[in-house]
Amino acid sequence: MSNLISALEWRYATKKFDSNHPASDADIESLKKATNLSASSFGLQPYRIVVVTDPAVKQQLRAAAFDQDQVTSASHIFVFAAKEEVSPEYVNAFMRLTADTRGVPFEALKGYADYINGSLAGKDTAAILDWTRRQSYIALGTLLAAAGELKLDACPMEGFDPAQFDEILGLPQQGLRSVVIAAVGHRSEADDTQHHAKVRFPVEEMFI
């Protein structure tokens, strides 16, 4: 636990990245694996994460993110995109994966699949998207904690035009909507924010 606390104390929302010091492939793979292990409702992971490294695409995204420098100076941009629909077919595919992974008959999971499908059946598109967006934020939290453990710098960002991001990345064709992004890389020595003391309410005040 002390390592995790130290990692969280070390991390901050990085404002300037060193574009000459990209995150290593090994660290990015570790970050992907950690984020993939994030909790989600029913375990369904009703979102996908687009990882952008192409400079030309990042330049387009920067224009859609109010010209924020992190979008182009960070080596990797993780775009969390929520699913617009969670269909019975998607749920059944997850159940088949569960059956294969755990070595149990698919039929044994039918009751659970029916329960999930039943709980989602009464929700309209707006309610489903609200739910999948919230699941995306859980994964973002996992990414930020894991990045700290890996000594990767990260900056969560909501300041962008989702419709433009969706168009640039072709998300509507995949039934996805961009929700939040995380710029990942290594901090620039010129980023004065790294020297600021972390400000949080006291634990005694936060927890009731």
C-alpha positions, 0 to 999 in steps of 0.5 A, a space after each residue: 500500500 505504501 508504494 501506491 500511496 507514494 505513486 499517488 503523491 508523485 502523480 499530478 495532472 501534467 501540463 507540459 510533456 517532454 515530446 522528446 521522451 516518449 513513454 516506452 512500448 513496455 510501459 504502455 503495454 503495462 498501462 493497457 493491461 492495468 486499465 483492462 483490469 479495471 472494475 466495471 458494472 457486471 464486468 461488461 466493460 461497455 466502452 473502448 479505449 482508442 490510443 492515439 500516437 500518430 502526430 497528424 491525428 494528434 494535431 487534429 485532436 488538438 484543434 478539437 481540444 481548444 489547442 491544449 498543448 498536452 494533446 500533441 506533446 504527450 506521446 500517447 492520447 488515451 480516448 475513452 469512448 462509451 458504447 451507445 448500446 449494450 445489446 443482448 448480443 454483446 452481453 451474450 458474447 461476454 458470457 461466452 468469454 466468461 464460460 471459456 475463461 472459467 471452463 463452465 458451460 455457457 448454458 450455466 450462465 444463461 440466468 445471469 445473462 437474462 438478468 443483465 439483459 433484463 436490467 438493461 432492456 428498460 433503459 433508453 439510449 440516453 440512460 444507457 449512454 449515461 451508464 456507459 460513460 460512468 463506467 469509462 470514468 472508473 477505467 480512467 481512475 485505474 489508468 491514472 493510478 497505474 500510470 503513477 505506479 509506472 512513473 508515467 505522467 498523465 493528465 485527465 482531460 474533459 476540455 475537448 469537443 466530443 463531436 469533433 473527436 468522434 468524427 476524427 476517430 470514426 467513432 460513430 461507425 463503431 457505436 462509440 462516443 468519446 467521453 474523456 481523454 488522458 494524455 500520457 508520457 513524461 513530464 517536461 522539466 519546464 512544467 512548473 506545476 510538478 513543484 506545486 504541493 498537492 492540495 487535498 482536504 484532510 482525510 478526517 474531513 473527506 470521510 464521514 
